[in-house]
Amino acid sequence: MHKVYDKWPEIAKEYFEKDLTKIDVDDIDHIVFAGMGGSGSIGDVFSAILSKTKIHISVVKGYHLPNTVNSNTLVVTTSVSGNTIETNTILDLAKKAKNKIIAFSSGGKMETYCKKYKLEHQKIPLIHSPRASFTAFLYSMLNVLDGILPLTKNDILESINSLENLNEEISSSNLTKNNLALDVAYWITGIPIIYYPWGLQAAAIRFKNSLQENAKIHVITEDVVESCHNGIVSWEQPSNVQPILLEGKDDYITTKERWKILKEYFKVNGIDYKEIHSISGNILSKITHFIYLLDYASIYRAVIAKTDPSPINSIEFLKSRITSIK
C-alpha cells in the first residue's frame, strides 16, 4: 500500500492530464455525487469545491435519490470496484428519472449497466484498493467535470504541486522525526476525535474512514462549532479519547475564535490535543494536502500497531451478506 501512496502525486498528475471526454454541463443547476466509502469521499471533496457556487450539491451515501432531481440535474456515480450495490441502485434510479448521468468505475456491474443503456461512463483503473485509488479517480473527475468547477487549471496544478512537496516529507523514504504523518501516527494511542471547520469536513471524514479501514480503530468526527453546543460536555468525564484539531488557514473569524476557546478549555482541564494546520492555497489544495498527510498517518498507525492496513475482512463479511439479499 505504501508504494502506491508514494506515487500519489505522480498518479494525480497523470490522470488530470489524460485526454478524457469532457461532459456537457450547460443548464445544470443541481449535481448529485453518489458513492460509498473511498468513492463517497470524492463526493465530499467536490461538495466543498462547489460550496460557494450557485449549483446545488447533494452527496448521497446510500440508496435514495433526492426528490429534488429534475431535468437540470447531473447525477455522478462513483464506485471504484463498479459493484457497490448502493451506488448502482442510484445509477438505476437516475436512469429511470431520465437525469443526465456520468459514471466512474474500474469496470464491474456499473460499466456493464452503462454499456447496456448507453450511459456516459469513464473507466479508471483500480490501483491496489478503492481508498488507495483516490487520486486517480479524483483527478480524472476534475479533468472530466472541469466545466462546472470554480477552479482554474493552475489551481489544480497547484494542488498537485503541494502533493509533490508533501511527498518529500511524509513518504516511506523519510522515516524520521521530521515526518509529520509518522508523528501523528505515534501520537494516536486511544480513540481519536477529529474536530474540523465546515469547509474541511471532507478531510475529516476521509481521515476517519482511513483510520477505520487501515488502522482498524474507532474514530469520532465533530464540527468544531457544533461541538461547542453539545460535544464539549463529554470532556467532563475522563476517557481515552484524543482530540485532533484540523484547522484551516482561512477559517472564518468566529471559527478561529472557537478554536481558541476550545484549546483554552483543553489546557485548563489538562487534556492533551494535536493541532494540524492546513496549507495556504485554494480549497482543493487544502483538502488534498490534508487527505494525503492523514491517509499516510493512518497507514503508519497500522504498521506501528503491527496491523496490515490492506485487508478489510469486516467489510467483506458485510458485503457477502448484503449482496445475497434479493
C-alpha positions, 0 to 999 in steps of 0.5 A: 500500500505504501508504494502506491501512496508514494506515487500519489502525486505522480498518479494525480498528475497523470490522470488530470492530464489524460485526454478524457471526454469532457461532459456537457454541463450547460443548464445544470443547476443541481449535481448529485455525487453518489458513492460509498466509502473511498468513492463517497469521499470524492463526493465530499471533496467536490461538495466543498469545491462547489460550496460557494457556487450557485449549483446545488450539491447533494452527496448521497451515501446510500440508496435514495435519490433526492426528490429534488432531481429534475431535468437540470440535474447531473447525477455522478456515480462513483464506485471504484470496484463498479459493484457497490450495490448502493451506488448502482441502485442510484445509477438505476434510479437516475436512469429511470428519472431520465437525469443526465448521468456520468459514471466512474468505475474500474469496470464491474456491474456499473460499466456493464449497466452503462454499456447496456443503456448507453450511459456516459461512463469513464473507466479508471483503473483500480490501483491496489484498493478503492481508498488507495485509488483516490487520486486517480479517480479524483483527478480524472473527475476534475479533468472530466467535470472541469466545466462546472468547477470554480477552479482554474487549471493552475489551481489544480496544478497547484494542488498537485504541486503541494502533493509533490512537496508533501511527498518529500516529507511524509513518504516511506523514504523519510522515516524520521522525526521530521515526518509529520504523518509518522508523528501523528501516527505515534501520537494516536494511542486511544480513540481519536476525535477529529474536530474540523471547520465546515469547509474541511469536513471532507478531510475529516471524514476521509481521515476517519474512514482511513483510520477505520479501514487501515488502522482498524480503530474507532474514530469520532468526527465533530464540527468544531462549532457544533461541538461547542453546543453539545460535544464539549460536555463529554470532556467532563468525564475522563476517557481515552479519547484524543482530540485532533484539531484540523484547522484551516488557514482561512477559517472564518473569524468566529471559527478561529475564535472557537478554536481558541476557546476550545484549546483554552478549555483543553489546557485548563482541564489538562487534556492533551490535543494535536493541532494540524494546520492546513496549507495556504492555497485554494480549497482543493489544495487544502483538502488534498494536502490534508487527505494525503498527510492523514491517509499516510498517518493512518497507514503508519498507525497500522504498521506501528500497531503491527496491523496490515492496513490492506485487508478489510475482512469486516467489510467483506463479511458485510458485503457477502451478506448484503449482496445475497439479499434479493 
